[in-house]
Amino acid sequence: MVQYQLDDPGALEDETILVVGAGDAAIENALALASQNRVIMINRNDEFTRCKDGNLVAVLAAIKEGKIDCRFGTKVERVEWVGLTELSELSELTKLGTSTGKSCNAAFPAIFIAKTPKGIQNIGCHRIIARLGATSPRKLAEGFGIKFRSDDPGAVPALSSHSESNEPGRGEKIDDKSLAKKALKCDMCKGQKGGAACVRACPTGAALRVSPEKFLGYTTDA
């Protein structure tokens, strides 16, 4: 299966898991899974360039110690779901055991076909976790003629005082007064066992979910 978030690392055990991405979310997921699974990180770059210093130190140490296997300069070609594929049909890469000394199941439901610096490799896996970040599709936007504020990869489009782009029809004028009246909330984790995923995943413990009554109590005390 392919998933885009990791709710409970402890629920996964003795699997070969591919974590696609090289940012903070990908690194934190890989580190959390490595103690009881075989984890392979897929990094399209030659190094980790967009993560916190603490995560960088931790993931490099895990790679050096053999707790995580990282494939640098690697991109996905495609994923094939083939039921159970015997190890003999896959690349030598898939025949390694887990970093904990446990051997993963002898068959995999999926093959991750990767473009590596050494050519195409087939990697058998049980699960793929794609942590691809939230980088905007800049090349596509520039193809529409939209200009950005700078050449920085994280730059946002240049907007007018009315939040319009330089291309007519490519941006929507925002009424500041009506925007201020809107209240947005996320309820996608409503009723989920263990509570909100964002609270459980927050690495600093800064995220907190409380009832309106309790929140008003906090503000009153302050």
C-alpha positions, 0 to 999 in steps of 0.5 A: 500500500501507499500512504501519505502519513504515518499515524502509529509507527508502533503498529508496523513490525517486521516489514520492509518499508520505503520512505520516499522523501528527504525532508523532516517528515520523511526523516522522522517517519524513517527514524520512528520505524527503523527499530522494528522494520527494515527501512529504505529511504528514497532520496532523489538528491545526493544529500539531505538539503531541506531538513532541521539540523537535529534531524540531519544529525539523527538520520546520518547517524542511523544510516552510518549505523545500518539502521536505515538504508538510504538510496541517494540520487534515486527516483521512482520509475513506477510501482507494481502491485503483484500480490506476493513476489518471491525474493528470487525474482527481485534485486539482490537489494531486497534479500537483506534482513532488517537492521534489528537482525530480524528477517522480513517476510519472504514475499512482498506485495509490491515492487518499487522500480527505482531509477538509480545512478547504477540503473534500474533496481527492483525493490520489494516492499510491503509498504510505501510512505510518500512524504513529498512535502508541500513544494508548489509546482513552480515549473507548471505555474511559470509555464502559465506565465506567473512570475515569482518573487525570487529564484529561491525554490521556496519563493511564492508567486509575486502578488499585488496588494489585492492578492492577484498574480501578474497573469489576468485570470490566474489569481483570484481577488481576495476581499480582506474583510470577508476573509477575516470573517471565515473560521477554518478547522480540520476535522479529518481525524474526528473520532479517530482512535488515539486522537488527532494525527497532527497532535501525535506527530508533532515532534515538539509537543507544541500541538494540543487539541482541547475542548472549547470549554478547556480552551476558554479556561486557558485564556481566562487563566492567562 
